[in-house]
Amino acid sequence: MNATIPETIAAQMGGAGRLRMMLGAYNIVAADDRTLEFRWKVRAQDRINMLRVRLEASDTYAVTFLRAWSSGIKEIDRYDGIYNDQLCEVFERRTALVLTPPRFVRNIGAATVGGE
């Protein structure tokens, strides 16, 4: 079974699980057959709290940053012509939020040469 376009967009951003873990994302929905939308709880730059990513005919994405509240939705910023490998970078740069969990490397010690 093939993934739908919105499922693929979520996977390209790290997956729905990572979005929930890193942002407190909720309402992760397919707005239509080519668009993923979600909101999050973490405070972002310019009070952005909603993202809409739409696959365009050119096989690139239109990424729209929004502010949503009980009485409506306001578009804050929009980027067109974004490739799939740029989605996370554009999101992180525009919102000042991080989608990639930190990696911790344990220092095992200095390597010895010649059995010393």
N, C-alpha and C positions, 0 to 999 in steps of 0.2 A: 504494500500500500504506500502510495506517495504522500509526502507531507504537503499540506496546503501552503500557499505562499505566506500567510501570516505566521504559521508554525515555523517555516524556514527563516523568516525574519527574526523571530524570537531566538532561534538556535544560533543565528549569526551574531546575536548580541550576547551570547553566553547561555541562553536557555531561560525558560520561565523561572526555574528554581533559583538561578543566580540573580535574576532581576528581583525576585522576592527577598532573597537573602541580603543583597548589597544595598537595595533601595527601599525595601518594604513595599515593593510594587504590588498593586492590586488592580482589579478590573482589566486584566490582560485579555483583550478581546480582539476578534477579527471584526473590524468595522465594516468591511466588505471583503470580497474574495481576493483583493490585492493590497489590503491595508491592515496593519497592526496598530492598536492603540493601547496605552496603559497609563495609569497614574501611579504616583508614589508618595510616600509619607515624609521622606527626608527633605529638609529645606535645601533648595538649590538656588543658584545665582538667579537674580531677577524674579524670584518667587515662582519659577517654572515648576510645574508639578504634573505635567502631562506631555506625552510624546505620541506623535502620529507618524508612522513610517509607511510610505506607499511605494510599491513597485511601479515604475513608469514603463511606457512602451519601449524606451531606449535601453531597458534592462539595467537602469540605475534607480536609485531611490530618491524620493522627495522626503526630507526629514523636517517635520514641523514641531516646534517647541511651543507649548501652550500653557496658559495659566487658567485653571478651572476652579470655580467656586460654585456655591449653591445656585446663584442666579445666572450663570453663564460661563462661556469659554472665550478667552481672548488669545489671538495669535501673537506670540512674542517675537519669534524668529523663524525663518525657513531657509533650508539649504536644498538646492537641486543638484542633480548630477552626482550623487554620492554613490560610490561603489560599496559592495558588501563588506570588504575588508576595512572600510573607513567608518562604518557605523559607530563602533565603540569610541573611536578617537573623536569623532564629531560630537557625540553625546557628552563625553568626559570634558572636552574643551569648552563646550557651551554652558554646561550646567555646573561645572566644577565639582561633580560627583564622580566617584570611581566605581567602575563595573568589574574590575579585576581584583580578586582577593589578594592580599599580600602573601608573598612566599617567604617562608622562614627557612634559612639554611643553617644547619647545625655545623659548627666548626669542630671537626674531628681531631684536629691537631696537625702539626707540620709533618710532612712526609719525610722519611729518612732515606738517605742515599747510601747504598753499599752496606746496609744492615747496621748502621751506627745507632 
